[in-house]
Amino acid sequence: MRFTTTTEEHPPFEFRSPHGVRKMECQSRYWNGIAVRHVVQYLSPGRVWHDLSSRDPTVAILLEQVGGYCDSRLNVNRPTPRTRFDAGHTVFVPAETSVWGYSDGIESTRDLRLSFNANALASILGDEFEVGKTREPVLMVYDDKIARCASLLAEECREPETRMYGESLTTALTALLFARWKHPRSERVKGLAPWQLRRVLEFFEAHFTEDISLQELADLVGLSQSQFARAFKASTGAPPYRWFVAARIKRAQELLLQGRGSLADVSILTGFADQSHFTKVFRRATGTSPGQWRRIRKF
């Protein structure tokens, strides 16, 4: 088996008792105290299995399978009852608990894996964290919201944007998996108090060019990341990451109209990592590149 990884910020990914895995590629990031890995496996023909257990609790969401079928099992020789055989299912593996990933006739798989400890989840979810959900393995759960969030995180592993975006996605995903919902989800979410919103926006303005984290903003107003993200959206109509990106794009447009500096200068002054990142986000928000947007408005 050949193993390729970009991991730098945390211990290498464990891969236990593999049988039939020819090659494995792993792109890794680290947000909110959670190791997030986008894993692609290339498998030998026939039956293939490996142990998903590790030192830390692990969530695995199967994003894509090519060929036959795959599932998760408590006993490698005993299939898990199921009614669907497509990709998109989620598996939760408590620390040091053997759960087997099994496949037959699969050429390759692509999945997202999150490894963490309870302290990380408590920090993200606050008193919404339901510890009991981390004690027993969960197999073959299909949930469209979880799958969509996992797909976005996988893309973020490949081409990261900002720390806040990665943190926002991990917060949303862990809330779907491990939050205790005290009230019906249809109940209206309370927004931030006026002083809380003012403090957050003043902090953002003072640190406009910096890579602000979701945790920093939540700490300002004494909330968990999950609580803050929901309250901020209730107050402004947009999640924190989208609101701050929109503010940066608006500031960039003002600078472009003034004609001051190069695109590289504008990207730095508006808090983007570099000109390439700036162009990518600007195009997604406006449908055109910064240079073209400025040229059109000069006439």
N, C-alpha and C positions, 0 to 999 in steps of 0.2 A: 504494500500500500504506500502511495506517495501522498504526503501531506503538505499543502501550501497554505501559509497564513500570513496576514499582515498584522498580527497581534503585537502590540508594543507596550500597552499600558497596564496589562494584567497578566496573570499566569497563563501558560499555554493551555489550549483546549484539550480536555481529556477525551480519549476515544478508547473505550474498553472492550475487550473480547471481540474484535472484529472478525467476521468471516465473509469473504467474498467482496470486500471493498477494495477496488483497484486504486482509486485516487480520491483525494479529498481536498477541496479548496475552501478557505475560510477567510472572510473579511470581517474584522473585528473592530468594535468601538466600545466606549465605556461612558455611560451616562447614568447619573443618579445613583452611583454605587452599584450599577448593574452592568455586567458584561453582556454585550449584545453581539451575536455572531450570525452572519449570513453564510450558510454552509451549503456547498454543492458537493455531492458524492457521485462518483462514477462506479458502477457495480458490475460484477462478473455475471454471466448468464446463470439462470437458475435461482436457487434459494440463497438468500443473504440475510445475515443478522448481526446485530451488535448491541452491547449493553449501553443504555442511555444514562446510567447512573453516574454521579460525580460527587465531589465533596460538598457541593452546594445544591440547594433546590434548583431545578431546571425546568423551564417551559420550552417545548418544541412545537412549532407550528409548521406543518407541511404546506409549502406554497406551490410546489409543482412536482409531478412525477411523470416520467417518460417510460412507457412500456406497460408492464403488468399492474400489480397492485402492491401496496404496502400498508402495514398497520403497526400498532403497538400492543405488546403482550406482557402479562405478568409471568407467564411460562412460555418459553420460546417454542414449545411444541403444542401449545394450546391456543388456537385462534380466538381473538376477542369478538364476541357477537357484534354484528354491524348490519346496517341496511344500505349504507353508501360505500362506494369503493373509489371515489374520486379524491383528489387532493383537497386541502382546506381544513383539515382537522387539527385539533390542539391536544397535546399531551402534557400532563404535569407530573414530574418525577421528584418526590421528596429527596432530601440529602441521603446519600448512601443507600438508596432503594433501587433494586434491580428492576428495570422495565426494559423490555427488549424491543428494539426496532427491527421489524421483520419485513422482508419483501420477496416476491417471486416474479421473475421475468422482467424486473425493472432495469432499465439502462442507466438512468440517473435520477436523482432527487435533488430538490432545492428546498431548504427550510430555514427558519429563523429560530435561534435558540437564545434564551435569556437565563443567565445564572446569577444568583443573588443570595443575600441572607435576610433574615427577618428584620434586622435593624434597618436595612435599606428600604424595605417596604413600609415600615412604620414611619420613616422619615417622609416618604412620598405621600402616603395616604392618611397619616395622622390617626385619629380615633376611628376612622372608617375602616382601617385594616382589620380583617377578620382572620386571626391567627389559625383558627381551625381549618381554613381552606388550604393550608400549607402542610398538613399532617398526613394526608392520604393521597395515593396516586390517583390520577384521573386520566382515563383513556378515551381517545376517539371522540372528542367533542367538536361538533360543527357549529360555528358561530360566525356569521358574515362580518360582524363588526370587528371581531378579533382578527379575522383573516385580512381584512382591509388595512387595519392598523399595522399588522405584521408586514404586509407588503410595502407600506410606506417606510417602515424601519429598515427593511432589507435594502431599499433604494438609498436610504440615508447612510447605511454602511458602505455602499459603493461610492457615493458622491456626497459627502457630508456638507451641510449648509452652515448651520450655526449650532452652538451648544443648546440654545433655547429650544430649537426645533426638535433635536434629538431627545431632550428632556421632556418636552411636551408629549411626544409620541410614547415614550416609555411610561410616563404618568398615565396617559389614557389607557394603554394596554394593561398595566398592572391594576388599574381601577376596575376594568372589565373582568379581570381574573380573580382579584382578591379583596375587593372592597365589600364592606358591610353596608347595605343600603337600608337606612333607618326609615326612609319615607318613600312613598311611591315615586317613581322616576318622573311621572307626569306633573308632580308638584313643582310649583314655580321656584326656581333657585334665587336666593337673595343675592343682590349685588354687593359690591364693596361699599363701605361707609364713605361719605364724602372725603373725610380726612385720609382714609386709606388710598382711595383713587388718586387724590392730590399728591400724596407721598410717592406713590409708584411713578406717576408721570413726571414729577420733579426729578426723581432719581434717573429715569430714562433720559431726560433732557441733559442732565449733568454728565451722563456717561454715554452719550449718543454714539460715539465712535467705537465703543468697547463691545466685546462679546458677552453680553449680559446673560446670566443664567436664570432659569425659572426659580431655582432655590433662593437666589438673592432677593428676588421680588417677593416671594412668599414670606421670607424672613422679615422683610420690612413691615409687614402688616400682621405678623403673628399667625399665619395660616400654614397648613400643609400645602404642598404643591397642587394636589388634586383639588382642594377647597379653593385655593387662590385662582386656579385656571377657570373653574366654573363661575366664581363670583366676578372675575374680571370680564368674562364673556357676557354675563348678565348685565353688567354696567355699561359696556361699550358696544356690544353687539358682535364682537369678534374675539376669538381666542387670542391670548397674549402674543404668540409668535406672529400671527397674521396682522394684528394691529400694529406691532412695531415695524414689521416689514413695510406696511403701507405708509407709515410715517417716514421711514427712510426713503422710500421711493418718491414721496411728495417733496422731501427736502432735496433729493437728487434732481428732480425736475426743475426746482427753483434755481439751482446752481447751473444746470444746463442752459436755462433760458438767459441767465446772466452772462453766459459765455466765458466764465472764468475757469481756467485750468483745463487740463486734459481729462479724459475719461478715467484714467488711473487716479488723478487727484480727486475727482468727484467720488470715486469708489471709496477712497480712504476717508474723506470728509463725512461720508454718510454711513460708515460703520460696516462696510462689506469687506470680506477677507482679501479680495483682490479684484482686478478689473474683470476677470473671467466670471467670478462669482456674481459681481454686480450686473454684468450683462445678462447672465442666465436668469437672475431673479427679476430684473427689469423687463426682459422680454416676456416672461411668464405673466407679469402683472399688467403689461400694456399692449402686448402683441407685437412689439417691435423693439429693435435694439436702441440703446441710448443715443448712439451716433445718428441713426436715422430719425429718431424722435426729435432731436435738436435741429437737424437739417430741415425737416418739414416745417418747423415753427419759426425758422428764420425768414421765411418768405411770406 
